[in-house]
């Protein structure tokens, strides 16, 4: 499975910041598994978590939402 744009951005952020998946998940108040489920688009990301993640990654909410994979309905 190919990485999503948001997964790539998060991986680059982790390298630059030295943070781990657990660190980021803790900041968002979710488990590591839930974090990646949201980043891959498998689980919807709520507004509060999206805002926190966008701030962490230094991007706007619009930029973040553009990176979230769209689920097929």
mmCIF file of the N, C-alpha and C atoms, coordinates in Angstrom:
data_MODEL
# 
_entry.id   MODEL 
# 
loop_
_atom_site.group_PDB 
_atom_site.id 
_atom_site.type_symbol 
_atom_site.label_atom_id 
_atom_site.label_alt_id 
_atom_site.label_comp_id 
_atom_site.label_asym_id 
_atom_site.label_entity_id 
_atom_site.label_seq_id 
_atom_site.pdbx_PDB_ins_code 
_atom_site.Cartn_x 
_atom_site.Cartn_y 
_atom_site.Cartn_z 
_atom_site.occupancy 
_atom_site.B_iso_or_equiv 
_atom_site.pdbx_formal_charge 
_atom_site.auth_seq_id 
_atom_site.auth_comp_id 
_atom_site.auth_asym_id 
_atom_site.auth_atom_id 
_atom_site.pdbx_PDB_model_num 
ATOM 1   N N  . UNK A 1 1  ? 0.843   -1.178 0.000  1.00 0.00 ? 1  UNK A N  1 
ATOM 2   C CA . UNK A 1 1  ? 0.000   0.000  0.000  1.00 0.00 ? 1  UNK A CA 1 
ATOM 3   C C  . UNK A 1 1  ? 0.892   1.247  0.000  1.00 0.00 ? 1  UNK A C  1 
ATOM 4   N N  . UNK A 1 2  ? 0.626   2.157  -0.899 1.00 0.00 ? 2  UNK A N  1 
ATOM 5   C CA . UNK A 1 2  ? 1.416   3.384  -1.008 1.00 0.00 ? 2  UNK A CA 1 
ATOM 6   C C  . UNK A 1 2  ? 1.099   4.326  0.151  1.00 0.00 ? 2  UNK A C  1 
ATOM 7   N N  . UNK A 1 3  ? 2.102   5.072  0.566  1.00 0.00 ? 3  UNK A N  1 
ATOM 8   C CA . UNK A 1 3  ? 1.903   6.038  1.639  1.00 0.00 ? 3  UNK A CA 1 
ATOM 9   C C  . UNK A 1 3  ? 1.059   7.209  1.148  1.00 0.00 ? 3  UNK A C  1 
ATOM 10  N N  . UNK A 1 4  ? 0.194   7.699  2.023  1.00 0.00 ? 4  UNK A N  1 
ATOM 11  C CA . UNK A 1 4  ? -0.573  8.899  1.712  1.00 0.00 ? 4  UNK A CA 1 
ATOM 12  C C  . UNK A 1 4  ? 0.324   10.119 1.879  1.00 0.00 ? 4  UNK A C  1 
ATOM 13  N N  . UNK A 1 5  ? -0.119  11.250 1.357  1.00 0.00 ? 5  UNK A N  1 
ATOM 14  C CA . UNK A 1 5  ? 0.648   12.493 1.510  1.00 0.00 ? 5  UNK A CA 1 
ATOM 15  C C  . UNK A 1 5  ? 0.800   12.845 2.985  1.00 0.00 ? 5  UNK A C  1 
ATOM 16  N N  . UNK A 1 6  ? -0.250  12.612 3.758  1.00 0.00 ? 6  UNK A N  1 
ATOM 17  C CA . UNK A 1 6  ? -0.196  12.940 5.177  1.00 0.00 ? 6  UNK A CA 1 
ATOM 18  C C  . UNK A 1 6  ? 0.773   12.013 5.910  1.00 0.00 ? 6  UNK A C  1 
ATOM 19  N N  . UNK A 1 7  ? 0.806   10.743 5.539  1.00 0.00 ? 7  UNK A N  1 
ATOM 20  C CA . UNK A 1 7  ? 1.784   9.824  6.147  1.00 0.00 ? 7  UNK A CA 1 
ATOM 21  C C  . UNK A 1 7  ? 3.203   10.297 5.859  1.00 0.00 ? 7  UNK A C  1 
ATOM 22  N N  . UNK A 1 8  ? 3.451   10.709 4.621  1.00 0.00 ? 8  UNK A N  1 
ATOM 23  C CA . UNK A 1 8  ? 4.785   11.198 4.252  1.00 0.00 ? 8  UNK A CA 1 
ATOM 24  C C  . UNK A 1 8  ? 5.146   12.450 5.037  1.00 0.00 ? 8  UNK A C  1 
ATOM 25  N N  . UNK A 1 9  ? 4.192   13.376 5.158  1.00 0.00 ? 9  UNK A N  1 
ATOM 26  C CA . UNK A 1 9  ? 4.447   14.609 5.906  1.00 0.00 ? 9  UNK A CA 1 
ATOM 27  C C  . UNK A 1 9  ? 4.747   14.295 7.366  1.00 0.00 ? 9  UNK A C  1 
ATOM 28  N N  . UNK A 1 10 ? 4.008   13.356 7.934  1.00 0.00 ? 10 UNK A N  1 
ATOM 29  C CA . UNK A 1 10 ? 4.219   12.994 9.329  1.00 0.00 ? 10 UNK A CA 1 
ATOM 30  C C  . UNK A 1 10 ? 5.570   12.311 9.515  1.00 0.00 ? 10 UNK A C  1 
ATOM 31  N N  . UNK A 1 11 ? 5.964   11.480 8.589  1.00 0.00 ? 11 UNK A N  1 
ATOM 32  C CA . UNK A 1 11 ? 7.270   10.816 8.662  1.00 0.00 ? 11 UNK A CA 1 
ATOM 33  C C  . UNK A 1 11 ? 8.399   11.850 8.613  1.00 0.00 ? 11 UNK A C  1 
ATOM 34  N N  . UNK A 1 12 ? 8.286   12.821 7.710  1.00 0.00 ? 12 UNK A N  1 
ATOM 35  C CA . UNK A 1 12 ? 9.305   13.878 7.622  1.00 0.00 ? 12 UNK A CA 1 
ATOM 36  C C  . UNK A 1 12 ? 9.343   14.690 8.915  1.00 0.00 ? 12 UNK A C  1 
ATOM 37  N N  . UNK A 1 13 ? 8.160   14.999 9.451  1.00 0.00 ? 13 UNK A N  1 
ATOM 38  C CA . UNK A 1 13 ? 8.097   15.751 10.704 1.00 0.00 ? 13 UNK A CA 1 
ATOM 39  C C  . UNK A 1 13 ? 8.796   14.992 11.820 1.00 0.00 ? 13 UNK A C  1 
ATOM 40  N N  . UNK A 1 14 ? 8.550   13.679 11.903 1.00 0.00 ? 14 UNK A N  1 
ATOM 41  C CA . UNK A 1 14 ? 9.166   12.871 12.960 1.00 0.00 ? 14 UNK A CA 1 
ATOM 42  C C  . UNK A 1 14 ? 10.685  12.888 12.845 1.00 0.00 ? 14 UNK A C  1 
ATOM 43  N N  . UNK A 1 15 ? 11.192  12.810 11.636 1.00 0.00 ? 15 UNK A N  1 
ATOM 44  C CA . UNK A 1 15 ? 12.645  12.845 11.431 1.00 0.00 ? 15 UNK A CA 1 
ATOM 45  C C  . UNK A 1 15 ? 13.206  14.190 11.875 1.00 0.00 ? 15 UNK A C  1 
ATOM 46  N N  . UNK A 1 16 ? 12.534  15.271 11.465 1.00 0.00 ? 16 UNK A N  1 
ATOM 47  C CA . UNK A 1 16 ? 13.008  16.623 11.786 1.00 0.00 ? 16 UNK A CA 1 
ATOM 48  C C  . UNK A 1 16 ? 12.893  16.951 13.271 1.00 0.00 ? 16 UNK A C  1 
ATOM 49  N N  . UNK A 1 17 ? 11.822  16.474 13.905 1.00 0.00 ? 17 UNK A N  1 
ATOM 50  C CA . UNK A 1 17 ? 11.548  16.863 15.296 1.00 0.00 ? 17 UNK A CA 1 
ATOM 51  C C  . UNK A 1 17 ? 12.114  15.895 16.321 1.00 0.00 ? 17 UNK A C  1 
ATOM 52  N N  . UNK A 1 18 ? 12.361  14.661 15.897 1.00 0.00 ? 18 UNK A N  1 
ATOM 53  C CA . UNK A 1 18 ? 12.804  13.644 16.845 1.00 0.00 ? 18 UNK A CA 1 
ATOM 54  C C  . UNK A 1 18 ? 11.671  13.033 17.655 1.00 0.00 ? 18 UNK A C  1 
ATOM 55  N N  . UNK A 1 19 ? 10.445  13.401 17.314 1.00 0.00 ? 19 UNK A N  1 
ATOM 56  C CA . UNK A 1 19 ? 9.290   12.831 18.020 1.00 0.00 ? 19 UNK A CA 1 
ATOM 57  C C  . UNK A 1 19 ? 8.990   11.436 17.486 1.00 0.00 ? 19 UNK A C  1 
ATOM 58  N N  . UNK A 1 20 ? 8.344   10.640 18.313 1.00 0.00 ? 20 UNK A N  1 
ATOM 59  C CA . UNK A 1 20 ? 7.948   9.289  17.922 1.00 0.00 ? 20 UNK A CA 1 
ATOM 60  C C  . UNK A 1 20 ? 6.454   9.258  17.635 1.00 0.00 ? 20 UNK A C  1 
ATOM 61  N N  . UNK A 1 21 ? 6.005   8.141  17.063 1.00 0.00 ? 21 UNK A N  1 
ATOM 62  C CA . UNK A 1 21 ? 4.575   7.939  16.855 1.00 0.00 ? 21 UNK A CA 1 
ATOM 63  C C  . UNK A 1 21 ? 3.825   8.061  18.176 1.00 0.00 ? 21 UNK A C  1 
ATOM 64  N N  . UNK A 1 22 ? 4.389   7.488  19.228 1.00 0.00 ? 22 UNK A N  1 
ATOM 65  C CA . UNK A 1 22 ? 3.744   7.544  20.539 1.00 0.00 ? 22 UNK A CA 1 
ATOM 66  C C  . UNK A 1 22 ? 3.645   8.978  21.046 1.00 0.00 ? 22 UNK A C  1 
ATOM 67  N N  . UNK A 1 23 ? 4.692   9.781  20.838 1.00 0.00 ? 23 UNK A N  1 
ATOM 68  C CA . UNK A 1 23 ? 4.671   11.187 21.261 1.00 0.00 ? 23 UNK A CA 1 
ATOM 69  C C  . UNK A 1 23 ? 3.528   11.937 20.579 1.00 0.00 ? 23 UNK A C  1 
ATOM 70  N N  . UNK A 1 24 ? 3.416   11.752 19.287 1.00 0.00 ? 24 UNK A N  1 
ATOM 71  C CA . UNK A 1 24 ? 2.387   12.453 18.516 1.00 0.00 ? 24 UNK A CA 1 
ATOM 72  C C  . UNK A 1 24 ? 1.002   11.964 18.912 1.00 0.00 ? 24 UNK A C  1 
ATOM 73  N N  . UNK A 1 25 ? 0.844   10.665 19.055 1.00 0.00 ? 25 UNK A N  1 
ATOM 74  C CA . UNK A 1 25 ? -0.444  10.105 19.465 1.00 0.00 ? 25 UNK A CA 1 
ATOM 75  C C  . UNK A 1 25 ? -0.842  10.638 20.840 1.00 0.00 ? 25 UNK A C  1 
ATOM 76  N N  . UNK A 1 26 ? 0.116   10.699 21.763 1.00 0.00 ? 26 UNK A N  1 
ATOM 77  C CA . UNK A 1 26 ? -0.162  11.233 23.104 1.00 0.00 ? 26 UNK A CA 1 
ATOM 78  C C  . UNK A 1 26 ? -0.641  12.680 23.036 1.00 0.00 ? 26 UNK A C  1 
ATOM 79  N N  . UNK A 1 27 ? -0.011  13.488 22.194 1.00 0.00 ? 27 UNK A N  1 
ATOM 80  C CA . UNK A 1 27 ? -0.436  14.879 22.046 1.00 0.00 ? 27 UNK A CA 1 
ATOM 81  C C  . UNK A 1 27 ? -1.869  14.995 21.545 1.00 0.00 ? 27 UNK A C  1 
ATOM 82  N N  . UNK A 1 28 ? -2.271  14.039 20.707 1.00 0.00 ? 28 UNK A N  1 
ATOM 83  C CA . UNK A 1 28 ? -3.628  14.058 20.156 1.00 0.00 ? 28 UNK A CA 1 
ATOM 84  C C  . UNK A 1 28 ? -4.623  13.324 21.048 1.00 0.00 ? 28 UNK A C  1 
ATOM 85  N N  . UNK A 1 29 ? -4.121  12.637 22.063 1.00 0.00 ? 29 UNK A N  1 
ATOM 86  C CA . UNK A 1 29 ? -5.001  11.919 22.978 1.00 0.00 ? 29 UNK A CA 1 
ATOM 87  C C  . UNK A 1 29 ? -5.564  10.635 22.399 1.00 0.00 ? 29 UNK A C  1 
ATOM 88  N N  . UNK A 1 30 ? -4.786  9.989  21.521 1.00 0.00 ? 30 UNK A N  1 
ATOM 89  C CA . UNK A 1 30 ? -5.216  8.734  20.905 1.00 0.00 ? 30 UNK A CA 1 
ATOM 90  C C  . UNK A 1 30 ? -4.073  7.715  20.993 1.00 0.00 ? 30 UNK A C  1 
ATOM 91  N N  . UNK A 1 31 ? -4.381  6.482  20.661 1.00 0.00 ? 31 UNK A N  1 
ATOM 92  C CA . UNK A 1 31 ? -3.334  5.464  20.608 1.00 0.00 ? 31 UNK A CA 1 
ATOM 93  C C  . UNK A 1 31 ? -2.548  5.619  19.306 1.00 0.00 ? 31 UNK A C  1 
ATOM 94  N N  . UNK A 1 32 ? -1.393  4.997  19.258 1.00 0.00 ? 32 UNK A N  1 
ATOM 95  C CA . UNK A 1 32 ? -0.577  5.028  18.037 1.00 0.00 ? 32 UNK A CA 1 
ATOM 96  C C  . UNK A 1 32 ? -1.346  4.405  16.868 1.00 0.00 ? 32 UNK A C  1 
ATOM 97  N N  . UNK A 1 33 ? -2.059  3.325  17.132 1.00 0.00 ? 33 UNK A N  1 
ATOM 98  C CA . UNK A 1 33 ? -2.828  2.658  16.082 1.00 0.00 ? 33 UNK A CA 1 
ATOM 99  C C  . UNK A 1 33 ? -3.935  3.569  15.553 1.00 0.00 ? 33 UNK A C  1 
ATOM 100 N N  . UNK A 1 34 ? -4.596  4.278  16.467 1.00 0.00 ? 34 UNK A N  1 
ATOM 101 C CA . UNK A 1 34 ? -5.659  5.193  16.056 1.00 0.00 ? 34 UNK A CA 1 
ATOM 102 C C  . UNK A 1 34 ? -5.094  6.352  15.252 1.00 0.00 ? 34 UNK A C  1 
ATOM 103 N N  . UNK A 1 35 ? -3.949  6.863  15.667 1.00 0.00 ? 35 UNK A N  1 
ATOM 104 C CA . UNK A 1 35 ? -3.295  7.938  14.917 1.00 0.00 ? 35 UNK A CA 1 
ATOM 105 C C  . UNK A 1 35 ? -3.109  7.527  13.467 1.00 0.00 ? 35 UNK A C  1 
ATOM 106 N N  . UNK A 1 36 ? -2.516  6.366  13.235 1.00 0.00 ? 36 UNK A N  1 
ATOM 107 C CA . UNK A 1 36 ? -2.228  5.941  11.864 1.00 0.00 ? 36 UNK A CA 1 
ATOM 108 C C  . UNK A 1 36 ? -3.488  5.587  11.098 1.00 0.00 ? 36 UNK A C  1 
ATOM 109 N N  . UNK A 1 37 ? -4.506  5.118  11.795 1.00 0.00 ? 37 UNK A N  1 
ATOM 110 C CA . UNK A 1 37 ? -5.790  4.862  11.141 1.00 0.00 ? 37 UNK A CA 1 
ATOM 111 C C  . UNK A 1 37 ? -6.378  6.179  10.624 1.00 0.00 ? 37 UNK A C  1 
ATOM 112 N N  . UNK A 1 38 ? -6.234  7.241  11.403 1.00 0.00 ? 38 UNK A N  1 
ATOM 113 C CA . UNK A 1 38 ? -6.719  8.559  10.991 1.00 0.00 ? 38 UNK A CA 1 
ATOM 114 C C  . UNK A 1 38 ? -5.866  9.131  9.860  1.00 0.00 ? 38 UNK A C  1 
ATOM 115 N N  . UNK A 1 39 ? -4.557  8.980  9.960  1.00 0.00 ? 39 UNK A N  1 
ATOM 116 C CA . UNK A 1 39 ? -3.645  9.512  8.942  1.00 0.00 ? 39 UNK A CA 1 
ATOM 117 C C  . UNK A 1 39 ? -3.862  8.817  7.601  1.00 0.00 ? 39 UNK A C  1 
ATOM 118 N N  . UNK A 1 40 ? -4.174  7.530  7.636  1.00 0.00 ? 40 UNK A N  1 
ATOM 119 C CA . UNK A 1 40 ? -4.423  6.774  6.394  1.00 0.00 ? 40 UNK A CA 1 
ATOM 120 C C  . UNK A 1 40 ? -5.820  7.006  5.831  1.00 0.00 ? 40 UNK A C  1 
ATOM 121 N N  . UNK A 1 41 ? -6.690  7.636  6.625  1.00 0.00 ? 41 UNK A N  1 
ATOM 122 C CA . UNK A 1 41 ? -8.047  7.882  6.156  1.00 0.00 ? 41 UNK A CA 1 
ATOM 123 C C  . UNK A 1 41 ? -9.010  6.752  6.469  1.00 0.00 ? 41 UNK A C  1 
ATOM 124 N N  . UNK A 1 42 ? -8.563  5.767  7.256  1.00 0.00 ? 42 UNK A N  1 
ATOM 125 C CA . UNK A 1 42 ? -9.428  4.643  7.618  1.00 0.00 ? 42 UNK A CA 1 
ATOM 126 C C  . UNK A 1 42 ? -10.458 5.047  8.665  1.00 0.00 ? 42 UNK A C  1 
ATOM 127 N N  . UNK A 1 43 ? -10.095 5.999  9.521  1.00 0.00 ? 43 UNK A N  1 
ATOM 128 C CA . UNK A 1 43 ? -10.945 6.501  10.592 1.00 0.00 ? 43 UNK A CA 1 
ATOM 129 C C  . UNK A 1 43 ? -11.022 8.015  10.449 1.00 0.00 ? 43 UNK A C  1 
ATOM 130 N N  . UNK A 1 44 ? -12.226 8.588  10.537 1.00 0.00 ? 44 UNK A N  1 
ATOM 131 C CA . UNK A 1 44 ? -12.327 10.050 10.419 1.00 0.00 ? 44 UNK A CA 1 
ATOM 132 C C  . UNK A 1 44 ? -11.549 10.759 11.523 1.00 0.00 ? 44 UNK A C  1 
ATOM 133 N N  . UNK A 1 45 ? -10.975 11.890 11.173 1.00 0.00 ? 45 UNK A N  1 
ATOM 134 C CA . UNK A 1 45 ? -10.249 12.696 12.144 1.00 0.00 ? 45 UNK A CA 1 
ATOM 135 C C  . UNK A 1 45 ? -11.168 13.845 12.563 1.00 0.00 ? 45 UNK A C  1 
ATOM 136 N N  . UNK A 1 46 ? -11.336 14.024 13.873 1.00 0.00 ? 46 UNK A N  1 
ATOM 137 C CA . UNK A 1 46 ? -12.236 15.093 14.317 1.00 0.00 ? 46 UNK A CA 1 
ATOM 138 C C  . UNK A 1 46 ? -11.524 16.445 14.225 1.00 0.00 ? 46 UNK A C  1 
ATOM 139 N N  . UNK A 1 47 ? -12.316 17.505 14.351 1.00 0.00 ? 47 UNK A N  1 
ATOM 140 C CA . UNK A 1 47 ? -11.782 18.847 14.157 1.00 0.00 ? 47 UNK A CA 1 
ATOM 141 C C  . UNK A 1 47 ? -10.658 19.166 15.135 1.00 0.00 ? 47 UNK A C  1 
ATOM 142 N N  . UNK A 1 48 ? -10.854 18.856 16.407 1.00 0.00 ? 48 UNK A N  1 
ATOM 143 C CA . UNK A 1 48 ? -9.851  19.176 17.422 1.00 0.00 ? 48 UNK A CA 1 
ATOM 144 C C  . UNK A 1 48 ? -8.514  18.485 17.102 1.00 0.00 ? 48 UNK A C  1 
ATOM 145 N N  . UNK A 1 49 ? -8.581  17.207 16.760 1.00 0.00 ? 49 UNK A N  1 
ATOM 146 C CA . UNK A 1 49 ? -7.362  16.468 16.433 1.00 0.00 ? 49 UNK A CA 1 
ATOM 147 C C  . UNK A 1 49 ? -6.735  16.986 15.140 1.00 0.00 ? 49 UNK A C  1 
ATOM 148 N N  . UNK A 1 50 ? -7.561  17.330 14.172 1.00 0.00 ? 50 UNK A N  1 
ATOM 149 C CA . UNK A 1 50 ? -7.051  17.869 12.912 1.00 0.00 ? 50 UNK A CA 1 
ATOM 150 C C  . UNK A 1 50 ? -6.323  19.187 13.160 1.00 0.00 ? 50 UNK A C  1 
ATOM 151 N N  . UNK A 1 51 ? -6.902  20.033 13.997 1.00 0.00 ? 51 UNK A N  1 
ATOM 152 C CA . UNK A 1 51 ? -6.281  21.321 14.327 1.00 0.00 ? 51 UNK A CA 1 
ATOM 153 C C  . UNK A 1 51 ? -4.948  21.109 15.039 1.00 0.00 ? 51 UNK A C  1 
ATOM 154 N N  . UNK A 1 52 ? -4.928  20.178 16.000 1.00 0.00 ? 52 UNK A N  1 
ATOM 155 C CA . UNK A 1 52 ? -3.688  19.905 16.725 1.00 0.00 ? 52 UNK A CA 1 
ATOM 156 C C  . UNK A 1 52 ? -2.618  19.367 15.779 1.00 0.00 ? 52 UNK A C  1 
ATOM 157 N N  . UNK A 1 53 ? -3.003  18.459 14.903 1.00 0.00 ? 53 UNK A N  1 
ATOM 158 C CA . UNK A 1 53 ? -2.050  17.860 13.975 1.00 0.00 ? 53 UNK A CA 1 
ATOM 159 C C  . UNK A 1 53 ? -1.553  18.910 12.975 1.00 0.00 ? 53 UNK A C  1 
ATOM 160 N N  . UNK A 1 54 ? -2.445  19.747 12.468 1.00 0.00 ? 54 UNK A N  1 
ATOM 161 C CA . UNK A 1 54 ? -2.046  20.795 11.530 1.00 0.00 ? 54 UNK A CA 1 
ATOM 162 C C  . UNK A 1 54 ? -1.063  21.752 12.198 1.00 0.00 ? 54 UNK A C  1 
ATOM 163 N N  . UNK A 1 55 ? -1.364  22.152 13.431 1.00 0.00 ? 55 UNK A N  1 
ATOM 164 C CA . UNK A 1 55 ? -0.456  23.050 14.157 1.00 0.00 ? 55 UNK A CA 1 
ATOM 165 C C  . UNK A 1 55 ? 0.905   22.397 14.359 1.00 0.00 ? 55 UNK A C  1 
ATOM 166 N N  . UNK A 1 56 ? 0.888   21.126 14.723 1.00 0.00 ? 56 UNK A N  1 
ATOM 167 C CA . UNK A 1 56 ? 2.129   20.385 14.955 1.00 0.00 ? 56 UNK A CA 1 
ATOM 168 C C  . UNK A 1 56 ? 2.975   20.327 13.683 1.00 0.00 ? 56 UNK A C  1 
ATOM 169 N N  . UNK A 1 57 ? 2.314   20.099 12.554 1.00 0.00 ? 57 UNK A N  1 
ATOM 170 C CA . UNK A 1 57 ? 3.026   19.968 11.284 1.00 0.00 ? 57 UNK A CA 1 
ATOM 171 C C  . UNK A 1 57 ? 3.309   21.314 10.620 1.00 0.00 ? 57 UNK A C  1 
ATOM 172 N N  . UNK A 1 58 ? 2.816   22.406 11.228 1.00 0.00 ? 58 UNK A N  1 
ATOM 173 C CA . UNK A 1 58 ? 3.069   23.732 10.673 1.00 0.00 ? 58 UNK A CA 1 
ATOM 174 C C  . UNK A 1 58 ? 2.309   24.000 9.396  1.00 0.00 ? 58 UNK A C  1 
ATOM 175 N N  . UNK A 1 59 ? 1.068   23.537 9.336  1.00 0.00 ? 59 UNK A N  1 
ATOM 176 C CA . UNK A 1 59 ? 0.253   23.755 8.143  1.00 0.00 ? 59 UNK A CA 1 
ATOM 177 C C  . UNK A 1 59 ? -1.142  24.210 8.553  1.00 0.00 ? 59 UNK A C  1 
ATOM 178 N N  . UNK A 1 60 ? -1.892  24.669 7.575  1.00 0.00 ? 60 UNK A N  1 
ATOM 179 C CA . UNK A 1 60 ? -3.259  25.087 7.843  1.00 0.00 ? 60 UNK A CA 1 
ATOM 180 C C  . UNK A 1 60 ? -4.161  23.857 7.864  1.00 0.00 ? 60 UNK A C  1 
ATOM 181 N N  . UNK A 1 61 ? -5.351  24.044 8.410  1.00 0.00 ? 61 UNK A N  1 
ATOM 182 C CA . UNK A 1 61 ? -6.328  22.948 8.388  1.00 0.00 ? 61 UNK A CA 1 
ATOM 183 C C  . UNK A 1 61 ? -6.661  22.548 6.958  1.00 0.00 ? 61 UNK A C  1 
ATOM 184 N N  . UNK A 1 62 ? -6.775  23.523 6.091  1.00 0.00 ? 62 UNK A N  1 
ATOM 185 C CA . UNK A 1 62 ? -7.087  23.230 4.689  1.00 0.00 ? 62 UNK A CA 1 
ATOM 186 C C  . UNK A 1 62 ? -5.998  22.357 4.059  1.00 0.00 ? 62 UNK A C  1 
ATOM 187 N N  . UNK A 1 63 ? -4.742  22.702 4.326  1.00 0.00 ? 63 UNK A N  1 
ATOM 188 C CA . UNK A 1 63 ? -3.635  21.893 3.797  1.00 0.00 ? 63 UNK A CA 1 
ATOM 189 C C  . UNK A 1 63 ? -3.694  20.474 4.347  1.00 0.00 ? 63 UNK A C  1 
ATOM 190 N N  . UNK A 1 64 ? -3.985  20.359 5.645  1.00 0.00 ? 64 UNK A N  1 
ATOM 191 C CA . UNK A 1 64 ? -4.071  19.037 6.258  1.00 0.00 ? 64 UNK A CA 1 
ATOM 192 C C  . UNK A 1 64 ? -5.200  18.229 5.631  1.00 0.00 ? 64 UNK A C  1 
ATOM 193 N N  . UNK A 1 65 ? -6.387  18.829 5.542  1.00 0.00 ? 65 UNK A N  1 
ATOM 194 C CA . UNK A 1 65 ? -7.532  18.105 4.988  1.00 0.00 ? 65 UNK A CA 1 
ATOM 195 C C  . UNK A 1 65 ? -7.316  17.731 3.527  1.00 0.00 ? 65 UNK A C  1 
ATOM 196 N N  . UNK A 1 66 ? -6.555  18.531 2.786  1.00 0.00 ? 66 UNK A N  1 
ATOM 197 C CA . UNK A 1 66 ? -6.242  18.179 1.404  1.00 0.00 ? 66 UNK A CA 1 
ATOM 198 C C  . UNK A 1 66 ? -5.371  16.921 1.341  1.00 0.00 ? 66 UNK A C  1 
ATOM 199 N N  . UNK A 1 67 ? -4.630  16.643 2.406  1.00 0.00 ? 67 UNK A N  1 
ATOM 200 C CA . UNK A 1 67 ? -3.737  15.473 2.438  1.00 0.00 ? 67 UNK A CA 1 
ATOM 201 C C  . UNK A 1 67 ? -4.433  14.205 2.937  1.00 0.00 ? 67 UNK A C  1 
ATOM 202 N N  . UNK A 1 68 ? -5.568  14.367 3.623  1.00 0.00 ? 68 UNK A N  1 
ATOM 203 C CA . UNK A 1 68 ? -6.267  13.210 4.177  1.00 0.00 ? 68 UNK A CA 1 
ATOM 204 C C  . UNK A 1 68 ? -6.926  12.457 3.036  1.00 0.00 ? 68 UNK A C  1 
ATOM 205 N N  . UNK A 1 69 ? -6.672  11.163 2.927  1.00 0.00 ? 69 UNK A N  1 
ATOM 206 C CA . UNK A 1 69 ? -7.294  10.382 1.843  1.00 0.00 ? 69 UNK A CA 1 
ATOM 207 C C  . UNK A 1 69 ? -8.818  10.413 1.964  1.00 0.00 ? 69 UNK A C  1 
ATOM 208 N N  . UNK A 1 70 ? -9.450  10.513 0.834  1.00 0.00 ? 70 UNK A N  1 
ATOM 209 C CA . UNK A 1 70 ? -10.918 10.518 0.804  1.00 0.00 ? 70 UNK A CA 1 
ATOM 210 C C  . UNK A 1 70 ? -11.410 9.079  0.764  1.00 0.00 ? 70 UNK A C  1 
ATOM 211 N N  . UNK A 1 71 ? -12.338 8.774  1.658  1.00 0.00 ? 71 UNK A N  1 
ATOM 212 C CA . UNK A 1 71 ? -12.899 7.423  1.676  1.00 0.00 ? 71 UNK A CA 1 
ATOM 213 C C  . UNK A 1 71 ? -14.015 7.335  0.647  1.00 0.00 ? 71 UNK A C  1 
ATOM 214 N N  . UNK A 1 72 ? -14.112 6.189  0.029  1.00 0.00 ? 72 UNK A N  1 
ATOM 215 C CA . UNK A 1 72 ? -15.171 5.977  -0.950 1.00 0.00 ? 72 UNK A CA 1 
ATOM 216 C C  . UNK A 1 72 ? -16.443 5.600  -0.219 1.00 0.00 ? 72 UNK A C  1 
ATOM 217 N N  . UNK A 1 73 ? -17.542 6.206  -0.645 1.00 0.00 ? 73 UNK A N  1 
ATOM 218 C CA . UNK A 1 73 ? -18.818 5.930  0.003  1.00 0.00 ? 73 UNK A CA 1 
ATOM 219 C C  . UNK A 1 73 ? -19.636 5.007  -0.822 1.00 0.00 ? 73 UNK A C  1 
# 
